[in-house]
Structure formats: C-alpha cells, structure tokens
C-alpha cells in the first residue's frame, strides 16, 4: 500500500489520479490533498475519500470547509502546499499543480525524503538543476507523469543508458496544427481549447496550441534523463499513438504506444517497476487507426518551440523568465485580454529583454519568476491601452 499526497486534486491530472486510486484501493491510499478554488469538486472528493489534511487556495474557503468537515485539518495558500509536502507519513507526492507554484512543494517533499511523481513540468523547466541536486543529496526518486516522459522512461527500461543516442518527443500539434499563421490572428479561446486528442486543463491546452508545452517538455526531458539538447528531437505525430521514442547507438528505435489516456502514465509512475490492470473505454487498436503520420516541426510556425531550446541552452534565469511570461500571457489570452499570437510576442520579448543571471538558489528562481510576470503584465497593459 502506497500512501499518496496529491496536489492539484481537482484538476485534470488530479481527477485521473483519483480514478487510478479508485481502481486500486488495495494498492494506493490518499493521505492528503490540495485543491484550488473548485470547492464543489473538492467536496465530491472528500465525501468519497475522507482524508485528514487538505489545502485550498483561499483562507476563507478553508474556514468554511472546516465547518462541513470538522474531522479534517485545512490549510491554505502556498504555505499550506508546503505543509502537505513536508508531512512524514506518506510515500509519494503526486504533484499535479500547474505553474511555478508547483516548484517549492516538489523541493520540500524531496528534502523530507519523499519520492515525487511529477506532472508539474514547470518544476524542472525553471529549477531542474536545483531539483536534481536535491534528489542526489537526499537519495530520492522522481517519476515522470507527462505521457511523453513516461514513454521515454518506459523505453529506457532494460537498456544501458550509455547506449542512448537521442530522445524523440512526439507532438500532436495541438488545436491549430493545420492553421497558417495568418489564420491564427483571430482564433478564439474556445477554438484553442478544443484539443483534437487529449483532455487536459485549460492552461496546458493553450500551451499545446502554440507548442510552448512541447518546448517545456524538451527542457523537462533534458533534466529528467540527463540528455543534451542536441540529442533531443521533436517529431509531429497527429494521432498521439506513439507517445515518444528512444534511439540507441545501433540506431534501434524503441517506442511506447498507447491510447491517449493520462491514467496510464499516472499509474506507471506510482506502480513502477510493476504494471497493474487499468480499465480503459478504448484501449489502443492499431488496426482501427490504420495509419500513423509523422513530420518535422516548423519552428517558424511554432517559434516558442525554438525559443525553449534557446532558453534551455542558455540556462540561468532565462527558463524561469520564459515560464513566468508564458503563464501571464496564457492567462491573459484565456481571459480575452490579448489575441492568441501575442502570447508569442510577450514570451519571446521577455526572454530576450531580461538580463541574464545565474541561478544559485530558490531566491534566484523567485526573482526570475517575478521579473517575467512584471514584464508580461507591462506588455499586456500596453496592448490594452492602444
């Protein structure tokens, strides 16, 4: 029985993690969880899983919930997330938070000698060097939940790491993979959120539409698998059947295939090295699919993918600035404050305009995040004033 602390329980990954727990009550148990502002969904979860410690975003929600669930201890805000991560009586932290807010709970869990199943890609994008140093110092493991990194992790099993030649990360192309840049000028939020293959949260779906998400995944793979950026490729694959591949020195390529169901990588992160049954409505049927398509990505069409490689190679505060500017721009688009293509303008400008600084500790990451947010908000306000 593995005891889990789940951060981001009401989001897409969190809900699917709970379904994995629901399918295997003899293998996993929820010890604590966090939610943002979706209190109605949180109540549904608490009615089914009466955990003893819960964190929510707002203090007033914590106070109100305690009235309904007097046996549960409630916390709130970033401090509350770190309280849950620092608990002693659990085995794995499942980090399904979205954004920079997920970094400190990951680091806190590692420092308290807990393994982490990671869906919060920003943790490694902005602070991969600090996380890897902590993993070595405290002797903990980091298990990837992203489907692409789970695929790579699976393809590495049973092989010598010294034989690895390159990683091949597949990309669906998102909601606008067939649109020209001219056609992207007037796209709506609703169109951007209509991903053809995956059911994901709003922020990640927008990141998928402009390929920022794939850029983040390249940076995440660099830190997860200790592979140079020159040996990480992206391949467009519209069907999302092959989730990623690994090429070895003899040019043998091993791929991981599966239905586009995030419960599979979630469960593998929690069950490794074992595999358990997983109920799926539509398991992979290659005969039904019939064809698989591949093409190289066009970085002129998707400039944020190229920017991620550039920021990753530069290192220092550049990834943190890029992530923060993207968080602000993504949210501004979802709120109807800027057009879709302005996301790219804001993120690219922030990375190029920010003064380079080495990252030596968490305070440097916080500074990079604040700089990126301020710069993006300045550009957003300037657009609104025109």
N, C-alpha and C positions, 0 to 999 in steps of 0.2 A: 504494500500500500504506500503510494507516494502522496505526501501532503503538499498541497499547492497553495501559493498565494498568487491570486490573479489580479493584475492591474489592468483596468480598462474592460471590465466585465460586461458592460452594456454595448460596447462597440461590436463591429463585425467579427473580428478575431476572438474577442471575449465571448460572444454568444456561441461561436462554434467550438471554442474550448470547453464551454459548459456542456455542450452536446457530447463531446468526447468523454467527459467525466460521467455524464448521464448514461452513456453506453457501457461504461466500465466501472460501476460502483465498487467493485471488488479490488480495483487497481489504483484508483485516484480518489482523493477527497479534497474538498475546498476548505482551507483553514481560515482564509481571509480574502477579501476582495475590495476593489475600488471601482467607483463609477464617477462619471462627471456630473451632468445635470439631468440625465434621463432617469428621474426618480421613479416614474411609473414602471419602467423596465426593471429597475433595481428591486422594487418591491416584489415583482413577479419572481425574481431570482431568490430573494430572501425567504419567500414563502415556500420555495422548494428546497433551498439549501440554507438552513439556519446557521450561518457562520457567526462567529463571535466577535469578529473585528472587521469594520467596514470604514472605508474612507470615501468621502464625497467632496465635490469641489467647494461648495459654499457652507459656511458655518451655520447659517440658518436652516439649511436642509438637514445637517447633522442633528441639530437640536430637535427638529420636527420628527425625524425618523426615530429618534430615541424614545419618543412618546409612544410610537406604534410597536417598537421592538425593544422593550426595556432590558432584555437579556443580552443585547448586542451593544458593544462599545463602538462608538462612532468617532471618527477623526475627520479632518477636512484639510484641503489645500495641499501644497507641495510638502509641507511638513508631515502631514498625515500619510502621504505616499511613502516617505522615508521611514516612518514608524512601522508601517506594514512590512517594508523590505527588510527591516532590522530585527523582526521577530525571530525568536530562536527555534520554535517548534514547527519547522516545515522543511521540505526537501528542495523544492524547485520554485523559483519566482518565474511566473509567466508574465512577461512584460508586453502587453498589447496596447500600450498607450500610443498616442500619435503626437509627434513633435519632440522638441528639445526637452520638454517636461519629463520624458522617459529616461534621460541620462542618469540623473542622480540616484533614482531607485535601483537602477542596474548596478551602479558602482557600490551603493550601500549594501545590496544583497551579497555581492562578491566579498566585500570587506567583512561581512558577518558569516562567511563560509557557507554560502548557498550557491548552488548551480542556478543558471538562468536559461530559460527557453525564451528566445528573443524574437519578437515581431516588430519591435520599435527600432526601425533601421537608423533613425537619427542618432541613436546611442553610438553607433560605430562611425557614422558619417562625420560627426563633429568631434568625437573623442576616442577614436579607435585605439590610438597609441596609449592613452591612459587606461582604457579598459583592458587591453592586452597585458599591460604591465601589472595591473591588479590581479588578473587571472593567474599569472605566473607567481606573484607574491603569495597569494592565498590558496593556490592549488585547486581552483575551481574550474568548472566546465561551462562553456557557452554553446547552447544548441540552437541552430537556426530554425525559425518557423517560416520565414518567407519561402514560397514554393520554389523559387529559383535556387536559393541557397540550400534548402533541404535536398533538392535534386542533386546538387554538386556534392553535398555531404554523403548522400547515398552512393553516388558514383565513385567516391573515393574509398569506400569500404573494401577491404581485402587487397588493396594495392599499395605499393610503396610510394610515399609522397615524393621521393627523389626522382621517380619516373614521370611525374606530371609535366606536361608540356604547356598546356593552356586551358583556361576555362572558357566555355561558350555559354553565355547567358541569353536565353531566348526572350523575345519581347513580342507581345501581341500587336503593339502599335496603338492600343487604346481606342477611344471613341472616334478619333478623327484620322485614322490611319490611311484612309483613301482620299482625304481632302487636300487640296492645294493650299498654299499659304494665303492666296487671295480669298479662298473660300472660308478661311478661318477668321477673317476680320469681324464677322458679325455673328459668330456662333453663340448660342445661349448656354446658360448654366445647365439647363435640362438636357440639352444635347451632349454636353461634356460628361454628364453623369451617367449616360446610357452606355456603359461598357458592354461590348458585344459578347464577352466570355465570362468575366468574373463578377461576383457580387462582393463589393468592397465598400469601405467607408467613403464619404464624400471627398475628403482631402486627398486620399490616395488615388481615387478615381480621376480627379483633376490632374494630379501629378502624372498619372499614366497617360493622359491625353496629350500632354506636352513632353513626355518622356523624361521629365525630371526624376520620376520614380525609378526609371531604369538607370539613370546616372547614379542615383543613390545606391542602387543595388550593385553597381560596379565598384563603388567605393567600399561598400559593406563587404563584398567578396574579397577585396584586397586585404582587409583586416582579419576577416574570418579564417582565410586559408593561406595567408602569408604569400600571396602571389603578386608579382609586379604588374603594374597597369599595362605594360606592353604585352603581357600574356593573358589579358582578359578581353575577350571579344563579345560583341552583342550581335545577335542574329534575329532578324524579324521572322516571326513564325505565327501567322494569324490564328491558327487553330488552338493554340495553347494546350497542345497534347504533350509535346516534349518540353519539359519544364527547365531543363538545362543539360549541358553535356560537359564531359571532361575528355580532353585529348591527351594521350600519353606519348612518350618519346618514340615509340614504334609506330605512331600515327593511328593507333587504335583509338576509336572514339566510343565512349560509353555514355549512354543517355538514360535518363529516367523519364518514364511516361506515366500518365495517369489522367483521370478526369479532372477538370478544373474545380476541385473541391478542397478548400483550405483545411478541412478537418484531417486530411491525410498527413500533411507536413506537421500540423499541430500534434497529432497523435505520435508521430515518429520521434519528434523532439522530446516527448515525455516518456516514450517506451524504449528508446534506443538502449541496448542493441537488439531488443526484441521487437517483433511485429505481432499485432493483435488484429482480430476481426474488426472491420469497420463497415457499418451499414451505409450503403450509398444507393440513391434512387437510380442513378445511371452510371454504373462502372464503365470504364473505358472499353469501347467496342471499335477496333480499328477497321473492321470490315464495313461497319456502318459509316464511319468517317470517310473511308475510301482514299482520300488524298491528303498529303501534307505539303505545305508550301513554305519556302524559305527565300529570304533576300537580305542583302546588306542594308543596314540603316543609312539614311541620308542625313548627315549631321547638319547640312544646310537647312534641311526641312525641320530637323529637331535640334536646334542649337544648344539646348540645355544638356543634351547627352554629351556633346563635345565639351561643354563647359565643365561638367563633372569630372571628366578625365583631367582637364587642365587644373582645376582646383585641387583634385586629389594629388596630382604630382607635385604641385606647389606646396601643399600641406600648410602647416601653421594655422593661422586663424581663417584662412580662405574657405575651407569647408563649412566652418561654423557660420560665417557671414552669409554664404550661399544658402545654407539651410534656413537661417532666420529670415532672410529676404524673401525666400520662396514661401515660407509659412505665412508671412504677411500678405504677399501678393496673391497667393492662392485663396486666402480668406476674403480678400477684397473683391476678387472676381466672383466668388460664390455669393457674396453679399450684393453684387450688382454695381460695385463702385468703379470697376475698371473693365475694359474689354479683355478678351482671352489673350491676345498676343502681347498685351502689356505686361503679363506675368514674366515673359522672357526678357523684355526691356529692363524691368526692375531688377531681376536676379543678375543678369549679365552686368549691368551698370554697377550694382553693389559689389560684385566680386572684383571688378576692375578698379573701382574708385577706392576701395578700402586699403588703408596702409597695411603692409604685411607685418605680421608679428608672430613670433614663435609661441607655441602653446606648451607651457610647462606644468600647469596645474588647472584645477577646476575654475579658478577665478579668471584665467585667460579665456576659457570657453564661455563663461558668462559674459565677459566683455565683448567677445566676438558676436555672440548672440544679440546682445543689446545694440551693438553698432549696426548689425544687419537689419534689425527691426526698425531702428530710428531712420535709417536711410530709406528703407522701403516705404515707410509711412510718410516720409517727406515727399517722395515721388508720387505717392497716391494722392496726397493733399494737393500737390501741384497740378495733377491731372484734373482734379475736381474743380479747381479754381479757374480753369481755362474757359 
